[in-house]
Amino acid sequence: MKLDSRAAAILDRAYADRSPGREDCAYLLSFDENSAEAYMMRSVASHIVRSGNDNSGIILGQIGLETAPCPGNCGFCSFGRDHTAFQKKRIDDEEFVTKLTEFCKDDDLYGIYLMSMHEYDPEFLLEKARVAKKLIKGSTQLLSNVGDTDADMFKEMKKAGITGVYHVCRIGEGDVTALNPETRMKTMQNALDAGLQIFSCLEPIGPEHSIDQLVDNMFIGIDQGCTQHAAMRRAPVPGTPLAKYGQISNLRLGQIVAVVALATFTMPSMTYMGVHEPTEIGYVSGANVVTAETGANPRDHVADTSDNRGMDMAACRKMLFDCGFKYIRRGNEDKIILDERYIEEHG
Ligand code: SF4
């Protein structure tokens, strides 16, 4: 088989622990998703990532705390104020405890996100974080996924037990959203300044995006020194303005996952690589994070995503097992052997 020589050289350098930079990432992304080079980059990324951590994957969980018509008004999100059908709603105490307990009961959840809208009630979030911190008996890390936030609030989150935050500056931020890209970037810096880890993502990818847009966006997380990175394709949520553009294939998403994985695996801060939504192709392309979701989800039009798009813990374990991972990592990096017996006992 004859591969394009420049692509082959980029992949050879990756095996020598040298990640592709911006130009090489753009070059890899220029190949058709069904080309030999694209299949090769997915395989190389997966092999390198799995070789670097004993073929382990992790499970993250997410609990949506609040839903409301959101002034972020993102053209891809089911909560955008100008197009949403959601009303203001908040999770009650009993439901929160039940969901958290269910997520954490087997101590194989690496981290749990508490998710809210762009505008959120800081006291409500901190109260839920304190409750969660007390309820989590095992090693699960406490994380947040909220709107733009200053450093003081992030310090309060840290005091409440939160160790990392998901925050991104989305593709087209400020054009297809009502938010300010500089403020989104400043929020990431605020989190770092408060001593929190940043979980980043190249998102939300649609068919209309150029390679330059993808590269620029993925390097935001890289330049910030993210702890996790990921790639997410945009879901064409019915009723959202950007749904008309449709969706990229999971094969193309896998190729993008591979390029992000190759660009990040040499970063000292980088730990795990995600794909949204979870697909087998993503897990043979360098991803090793699968996310279980319940409650509100911007990619879903139903109030509780576990009734529709979201995967539960059993489905996440099975996904990792089916994709050939040998271990699940706990939040303290301990390894759990992922075999048929574990799947049967925790199904
Ligand atoms: S993606 Fe976030 S900020 Fe944007 S509309 Fe949805 S909830 Fe609001």
Boltz pocket constraint, residues with backbone or C-beta under 6 A from the ligand:
constraints:
  - pocket:
      binder: B
      contacts: [[A, 70], [A, 71], [A, 72], [A, 73], [A, 74], [A, 77], [A, 78], [A, 79], [A, 80], [A, 81], [A, 116], [A, 117], [A, 118], [A, 147], [A, 177], [A, 298]]
      max_distance: 6.0
